[in-house]
Amino acid sequence: MYRLFDVLFSAVAAVLLLPLFLPIVLILRFTGEGEVFYAQERVGIGGKKIYILKFATMLKASPSIGAGEVTLKNDPRVLPFGKFLRKTKINELPQILNILKGDISIVGPRPMVPKTFAQYPEPAKDKLLKVRPGLTGIGSIVFRDEERYLDGLEDPWGFYCEEIIPHKANLELWFVENHSLRLYFLLIFLTAWVVLFPESRLPFRVLKGLPEMAQGLEASKLN
């Protein structure tokens, strides 16, 4: 059933978004480094290697310079037009093709790069590998402003591993345990909602029983 909705919604979205994609492709082609798309290796269902497609928003050498796998607030590796694409999440929309291909679903645990996935607790890995990852999900909604948590830290990767990953794992496990068609549609709606209203607390009011955020993580967001 989920796969049917994935294909239906993605096919419609691909047609409707084509007029938006064309000018973005032209802008990216003739600005920055001239790259339009970026294919990044991620961990798919069953541990399968997949490559998710995004609009290029950062310098090509980004993974090997600066903060590496994590992106910081006002990260100098992000290209000027890329800032707009990332803020609006438009940079993620080419993954419609990944959905049609069957690599990911519209809703599910966010597929991790291998280096990041390796930091997840083993019990969480086992459960998450049994579920098709998603374009969006509860982890993506709660950490929609992830850069904010890492702003000003001397060791952003260390904080990411020690504080953010454990909470993300708990959130994704909550999704796996509560997965339903109702939650599928609700998370799609909430994703659109927080893009329009980034400071909204609606997800926390609507979704019951979400894992509580650790004090260190909550304090980091307030700084």
Secondary structure in CASP SS format (residue, H / E / C, confidence):
PFRMAT SS
TARGET T0000
AUTHOR 0000-0000-0000
METHOD secondary structure of the structure
MODEL  1
M C 1.00
Y H 1.00
R H 1.00
L H 1.00
F H 1.00
D H 1.00
V H 1.00
L H 1.00
F H 1.00
S H 1.00
A H 1.00
V H 1.00
A H 1.00
A H 1.00
V H 1.00
L H 1.00
L H 1.00
L H 1.00
P H 1.00
L H 1.00
F H 1.00
L H 1.00
P H 1.00
I H 1.00
V H 1.00
L H 1.00
I H 1.00
L H 1.00
R H 1.00
F C 1.00
T C 1.00
G C 1.00
E C 1.00
G C 1.00
E C 1.00
V C 1.00
F E 1.00
Y E 1.00
A E 1.00
Q E 1.00
E E 1.00
R E 1.00
V E 1.00
G C 1.00
I H 1.00
G H 1.00
G H 1.00
K C 1.00
K E 1.00
I E 1.00
Y E 1.00
I E 1.00
L E 1.00
K E 1.00
F E 1.00
A C 1.00
T C 1.00
M E 1.00
L C 1.00
K C 1.00
A C 1.00
S H 1.00
P H 1.00
S H 1.00
I C 1.00
G C 1.00
A C 1.00
G C 1.00
E C 1.00
V C 1.00
T C 1.00
L C 1.00
K C 1.00
N C 1.00
D C 1.00
P C 1.00
R C 1.00
V E 1.00
L C 1.00
P H 1.00
F H 1.00
G H 1.00
K H 1.00
F H 1.00
L H 1.00
R H 1.00
K H 1.00
T H 1.00
K C 1.00
I H 1.00
N H 1.00
E H 1.00
L H 1.00
P H 1.00
Q H 1.00
I H 1.00
L H 1.00
N H 1.00
I H 1.00
L H 1.00
K H 1.00
G C 1.00
D C 1.00
I C 1.00
S E 1.00
I E 1.00
V E 1.00
G C 1.00
P C 1.00
R C 1.00
P C 1.00
M C 1.00
V C 1.00
P H 1.00
K H 1.00
T H 1.00
F H 1.00
A C 1.00
Q C 1.00
Y C 1.00
P C 1.00
E H 1.00
P H 1.00
A H 1.00
K H 1.00
D H 1.00
K H 1.00
L H 1.00
L C 1.00
K C 1.00
V C 1.00
R C 1.00
P C 1.00
G E 1.00
L E 1.00
T E 1.00
G C 1.00
I H 1.00
G H 1.00
S H 1.00
I H 1.00
V H 1.00
F C 1.00
R C 1.00
D C 1.00
E H 1.00
E H 1.00
R H 1.00
Y H 1.00
L H 1.00
D C 1.00
G C 1.00
L C 1.00
E C 1.00
D C 1.00
P H 1.00
W H 1.00
G H 1.00
F H 1.00
Y H 1.00
C H 1.00
E H 1.00
E H 1.00
I H 1.00
I H 1.00
P H 1.00
H H 1.00
K H 1.00
A H 1.00
N H 1.00
L H 1.00
E H 1.00
L H 1.00
W H 1.00
F H 1.00
V H 1.00
E H 1.00
N H 1.00
H C 1.00
S C 1.00
L H 1.00
R H 1.00
L H 1.00
Y H 1.00
F H 1.00
L H 1.00
L H 1.00
I H 1.00
F H 1.00
L H 1.00
T H 1.00
A H 1.00
W H 1.00
V H 1.00
V H 1.00
L H 1.00
F C 1.00
P C 1.00
E C 1.00
S C 1.00
R C 1.00
L H 1.00
P H 1.00
F H 1.00
R H 1.00
V H 1.00
L C 1.00
K C 1.00
G C 1.00
L C 1.00
P C 1.00
E C 1.00
M C 1.00
A C 1.00
Q H 1.00
G H 1.00
L H 1.00
E H 1.00
A H 1.00
S H 1.00
K H 1.00
L H 1.00
N C 1.00
END
